[in-house]
Amino acid sequence: MSSCFHKAICNKFIQASSVTCLCWPSASSGPIIGLADGKVRAAVIKNNKASTLYNTDSYVVALASNPEGTGFVSGHADGSVVRWYLVDDPTAKGQVNFVHLYKF
């Protein structure tokens, strides 16, 4: 009996810190990655590279995309929430394209 199993690795994004969460907004060219060291990075599928969008001093606990796929929020272990827009979003009332930090 022969088997037709093939191992295929499509993309690798080597990180210096452990990946704790990820999301893939539809307006992004790849997944958004949250790391244990507090960095939030954007991975680009075309070149297998990831670049840091922003860095906090707190473990990234969660990432979630908005329904339009134009932005995301990250939740951190210290209670902060960061909102980030990937593209201009005309439906985002009263918002601009920079990071907002909220501490609860």
C-alpha positions in Angstrom: 0.0 0.0 0.0 1.5 3.3 -1.0 0.7 6.6 0.6 0.6 10.0 -1.1 1.4 12.3 1.8 3.5 15.3 0.9 5.0 17.7 3.4 4.7 21.3 2.3 5.7 24.4 4.2 4.2 27.4 2.5 5.6 30.2 4.6 7.8 30.6 7.7 8.1 33.7 9.8 11.0 33.2 12.2 10.4 35.2 15.4 12.8 36.0 18.3 10.0 35.6 20.8 7.2 33.2 21.2 4.0 33.8 19.1 1.1 34.2 21.5 -1.7 35.1 19.1 -2.5 36.1 15.5 -5.2 37.4 13.3 -5.5 38.0 9.5 -7.4 41.2 8.6 -8.7 41.1 5.0 -6.9 44.4 4.1 -3.6 42.9 5.2 -1.1 41.1 3.0 -0.5 38.6 5.7 -1.2 37.7 9.3 -0.7 40.1 12.2 1.3 38.4 14.9 1.4 39.1 18.7 4.5 38.1 20.6 5.4 37.3 24.2 7.8 40.3 24.3 5.0 42.8 23.6 5.7 43.3 19.8 2.9 43.3 17.3 4.3 42.4 13.8 2.9 42.3 10.3 4.0 39.3 8.2 4.2 39.7 4.5 3.5 36.5 2.5 5.3 37.6 -0.7 8.8 37.8 0.9 8.4 35.7 4.1 9.4 38.7 6.3 7.7 40.3 9.3 8.1 43.9 10.4 7.2 45.4 13.7 4.1 47.6 13.7 4.6 48.7 17.4 6.2 47.5 20.6 4.8 47.5 24.1 6.4 46.3 27.3 3.6 43.8 27.9 2.8 40.3 26.7 0.3 40.3 23.8 -2.7 38.3 25.0 -5.2 38.7 22.1 -5.6 40.1 18.6 -8.9 40.7 16.8 -9.7 42.2 13.4 -12.5 44.7 12.9 -15.4 43.5 10.7 -14.2 45.5 7.7 -10.7 44.0 7.9 -9.2 47.5 7.9 -7.7 47.3 11.4 -7.3 45.3 14.5 -7.0 45.6 18.3 -4.5 44.0 20.6 -5.0 43.2 24.2 -2.0 43.1 26.6 -1.3 41.5 29.9 -1.0 44.9 31.7 -4.7 45.6 30.7 -3.9 48.0 27.8 -5.7 47.8 24.5 -4.2 49.1 21.3 -6.2 49.9 18.2 -4.4 50.0 14.8 -5.7 50.8 11.3 -4.0 49.2 8.3 -5.7 51.4 5.8 -7.9 54.5 5.8 -11.3 53.5 7.0 -14.1 56.0 6.3 -16.4 54.0 8.6 -14.1 54.7 11.6 -15.8 57.7 13.1 -13.5 60.2 14.8 -10.4 58.0 14.5 -7.0 58.6 12.9 -4.3 56.2 11.8 -2.2 56.0 15.0 -2.1 53.9 18.1 -4.4 54.6 21.0 -3.4 53.1 24.4 -6.1 52.5 26.9 -5.4 51.4 30.5 -8.2 50.0 32.5 
